[in-house]
Amino acid sequence: MRLQASIFVSLKPTVSDPEGLTIAGALNQLGFNNVRAVRSGKYFQLKLEA
């Protein structure tokens, strides 16, 4: 049987995200003024054989 799992890993909401702050600042400089917050993370897609 083949399985697929999608996993998103990010910092807890109470932890400051400097990468997200940098991305939000860059988006604002590019004219995307409606961006209020950005959180970064990592996405993993696993394909498993069981």
Secondary structure, 3 states (H helix, E strand, C coil): CEEEEEEEEECCCCCCCHHHHHHHHHHHHCCCCCCCCCCCEEEEEEEEEC
